[in-house]
Amino acid sequence: MNNLEKQISKGAVNAFKAYGRMSGDGYWLSDAPEHFIHVVIALRINKALGHGVFLETSAKKNDKRSESKRKGKESGSARKRFDIVVWRKATPSVRALIEIKHSYLNKSAAIQLDAKKLRSYRPPGNNRNPDLYLLAYREATRRSTCETYGRILAERAHGKLVYSRVERSLEDDWHWSVALIRLL
């Protein structure tokens, strides 16, 4: 696991714990607006690694920041918005694209669509392709459900499971989990 993956994972776990404390009654991250986890992860990446981080932005907007010019007709992927865009400051280019999903047992189709959206991005000019990540989080009554779900999602998204964590709630018998998948 590289440094960026460590920070994404730590940010996700921090978001779970922070929202539980902040809500006062140990509410789940699924009760929070989805952008809460985006912000916590983005802050973690920026603080730990010093990368520029943009939320809910398109590749086109980031390409303008690098002053790169796309050749030919603009692709549909240039207009798509990504949950988190990590910016490589040294070579003004996109370092990583991250999509985050609160996933339910039957929501793997949404994960597959996000994987397809991430893979469709093509950087301008001679910039290298960014790392592509899916982060899925969920709650379940059985620990085994949380443990196997990350592996299932990685397989369906044609990626590699680089981080998975399951924890039991302090207040009840539910479990929460987070899985980080690097797309291949």
N, C-alpha and C positions, 0 to 999 in steps of 0.2 A: 504494500500500500504506500503510495507516494504522499508527500506533505499536503497536497491539495485534498486528496481523498480523506486524510486524517482530519483536516479542518472541516470538511463538509460533514463528516460523521459526527465529530464532536459538537458541531453547531446544531445538528438535528437532535442529539441527545439533550443538549442544553435547552433547546426550545421546548421539549417535552417537560423537563423538570421546571423550567421557568414558568410555563403556563400553569402547571399544577400549583406552584407556590402563589403565583399572582392571582389566580382565581379564588384562592382562599379555601375552597372545598375540594381541591385536588381534581378539578375538571380535566378532561382529556384534551389533548391538542386538537382533536377532531371538533371540539366545541369552539375553537378559536377560528378567526378568519384565516384563510390559507396564506395570506401574505405575512402572517406572524412568523411562521417557520422560515419564509424567504428572508426576512429581515435579520433574524437571528443568525442564520447561516452566512449571509452576506457580511455582517459585522465581524463574525469569527474569521472568515477568509481574509478580509481587509486588515484586521488587527494582527493576525498571526503571520501573514505572508506579505502584506503590503501591496497586494494586487488591487487594481481598480475593479470595482464590482458594480454592475448595473442591474436593476430589477425591472422585470416586465418590459424589456426593450427588444427592438428588432435588430437583426444583423445589419440591415441597411444603415440604421442610425450609428451603429458601432463602426461600420466601414467609413462613414463620413468623418468620425473622430480620427481615424488613421489617415485620412486624406487619400485613401486608395480609390482608384477608379475601377469600376467593374467594366469589363469589355462586353459588348453585345447587349442583347436584351436582358433586362432585369428578371431574374428568376423569381418564382413564387416564394422560394425559401427566404429571399432577402426581405420580404415584408412580414414574415412570421415573427411573432414575439416569443421570446424564451423567458422562463421564470427567472433565471439568473444567468448573467453573462459575465464571465471573469476575464478581465482585460490584462494583457501582457504589456506592461508599460515600456519595457526596454525596446521592443520591436513593434510599436503600436499595432497590435493585432489581438484577435480573440484567442485566449488561452483555453477556455473551457465553456461549454454550454451545459446548463443543468435544468432539468425539468423535474418538478416535485409533484407527487400525487398522493392524496389520502386514498388508499386503495382498500376496497372491499373484496371479498372472496371472488365475486363474479365481475370484477372491474378490470380484468387483464386486457380487455380490448382497448381501453383507454391508455393503458401502459404501452401497448403495441403501437397505437397511433402516435403517442409522444416519441417513441423510438424512431418511427418513420420520419416524423418532423425533424428530429435532431439530425438524422442521417442525411436529410435532404439539403442541409446547409453546406454551401461551398464558399470558402473564403475568396476574396478578390486577389488578383495578381498572383504572386508567387508565395503568398503566406501559407504556412502549413495548416493542415486541418486541425481544429481544436479537439481536445478531449471531450467526449460526450458522456453525460451521466444522467441516470434516472435515480431519483430517491423516492422510495415508497414507504409510507408509514401507515400503521393500522392498529386496531385494538381487537382483542378476541378473548373469549372466556377460557379457551384452552391454550396452554403454552405451545403444544405441538402444532397447532394451527399457525401460530406466528412463526415458529421455527422453519416450517416447510414453505411458507408463502414466498419468502425472498428467493429461494432456489427456483420455485416455479416461475416467478416473474422474470428472473434472469434468463431462464431457458426460453420463455416465450418472447422475450425482447431480443434474443440472440446476443446476450451480453454475458459478462462475468460478474458474479457476486463478489464484491471486494470487501464488504462490511455488512454484518448483520448483528443486531442486538435485540434481545427480548428481556423485558423487566416486568415484574409483577407489581401491580398497584398496591400501595400501602393501605388503602381504604377498603378494598374489596377483592374479589377473586379474579378480576380481569387482568389481562396482560397487554402491554403495548410493545410494538416492535418497529424497527426501522431497518431498511435494507438499501444499500447503495450499490448500484449496478453500473459498471463501465461498459458502454457499448463497444462491440468489436468491429 
